[in-house]
């Protein structure tokens, strides 16, 4: 499939759906018309749905198309760069009526490959020399891989306590790795975007908007589930910023819009009990919220700020926002392992959320738990979790030197890597 196959038309404001913006450039800082200093409303990609062929979702037709999520190109943003065969992950029955969508089977072992297939293609389309991402692990590795595939540079603003294995993973793809204190990652990323012209593929805003093309990649999880078992009664998703949660929900709403289904599943966000901005927003009736995060080994989804996207998916689907403890996630991970699935602790949050609900809670149909990434991604893999529940990293870093969180020091490292404004 080629970029010309896309039916994408505009970017629509989620703060006011009557407002639309041109498809290009991607509005990585949300809707400029409705966002405020305290709340950033994302935009989402809209399509010429009336031109979409419902036969796109016929199982035989899906299998016959090209590998990777390119098979769904008409309902994705333009994909003008090559992929890595992402998607088409297995849907595994693990209990009566319970399936696990195992996203660890993606090229870099996480669901982030679906997002970066779309965002890195956008970076290439706007002529950016590379991409920049603030990431604790999965997102950075995926962005680096897809940037390498597209012939672009990649800068990863990583945690100061970056494990050696994660550091090696990033360097294997040629990424420039800048470990800095967490509070400095986003201000530095804004400067790298403004001064060097790199394309941001992670969040830049006060409440999360992220890249508008990213959740479109996650829609393909819903498409794949639908071609196998139809519309499930409920979907449980490990949730940090809510991009995957929203994307899966949007995919099912599109299937209903195209007349292929009559319902959408109830969407359940599964967040660490040590934080939970989406649960806080739902509880308080807010479009998005901020929280203070406590210690948790589920670092991939330990986010202090939420997004309107996730709140909307939960509310409009009639689902819920669940908080799960590290102990519950460890028990769920052990249950998955007994079924032959080794999940990152964060990836087991979905099954932990399902198991946290009252026994016998009936949904009237199958339930899907999205397991987002491999157990290899855990910082404590091979070392065991600490008794306190905090990360067992204890400041251990890889080969990349932690830098002072200033533009001057970051620019010195970037220039040494051949990146200059």
PyMOL commands that set and color helices and strands:
alter all, ss='L'
color gray80, all
select helices_A, chain A and resi 3-5+49-51+54-57+59-64+69-75+103-105+112-125+138-150+164-172+182-196+214-229+243-257+277-284+299-301+308-317+326-338+346-356+375-377+407-416
alter helices_A, ss='H'
color red, helices_A
select strands_A, chain A and resi 8-13+20-22+43-47+91-95+98-102+130-134+153-159+176-180+199-200+234-238+266-272+320-324+367-371
alter strands_A, ss='S'
color yellow, strands_A
deselect
rebuild
show_as cartoon
